[in-house]
């Protein structure tokens, strides 16, 4: 990859995903774009650049998926899920079991976070059909959304973060794969969404998980991200971000709160 091609890919990624890369990420780009060259029988990065410049091309979708797909696993970091289980859901349903609860898994990647949420809901509500609880998961990559919606995982993937008991309770074995049971899948929907430029109308949520995303954006885009997330929350709605992430609250949309050591941000009513 030449320096000029590197600069072009960095600019292209920034425009289409908001992710802020620099020249130090040459190896990352080469390692993730190399398989795309092979997949589409392209002979050079210059050819790939020409292909991804066509709006909506399959090559561009593959590039977006390759760049935005990050490591994830079931119940990654226990604190947010404990917060959901012991604080957020009980607060929403404690006084009114018929309340409508809308939860979002933003930048959901391959779906483990959304399905982990569904497992938590099943554990505390028992019969999900008796409650009006829905999880909406979204990501910028069409390929990722398609894969996540199937709810199928390898043995390696389910072993990461799940006990043998949870695997038995929440999955069906399909050949050498594990598929999320229909009851959990029924409360989750997956769709494409760009958090920096969300397509209207966007549903209003009681809870949004947007974890391990913020650090990929530059400061100006972080401000846009948090402004957009605030607009997607109901009054007093809750935003949960990654443990190592910092919320840019320059617009005063949120109040920081802590429960049992878990940090979350409540939207100002």
Buried (B, 14 or more C-beta within 10 A) or exposed (E): BEEEBBEBBBEBBBEBBBBBBEEEBBEEBBEBBBEBBEEBEBEEBBBBBEBBEEEEBBBBBBBBBBBBBEEBBBBBBEBBBBBBBBBBBEEBBEEEEEEEBBBBBBBBBBBBBBBBBBBBBBEEBEEBEEBEBBBBBBBBBBBBBEBBBBBBBEEEBBBBBBEEEBBEBBBEEEEEBBBBBEEBBEBBEBEEBBBBEBEEEBEEBBBBBBBBBBEBBEEEBBBBBBBBBBEBBBEEBBBBBBEEBEBBBEEEBBEEEEBEEBBBBBBBE
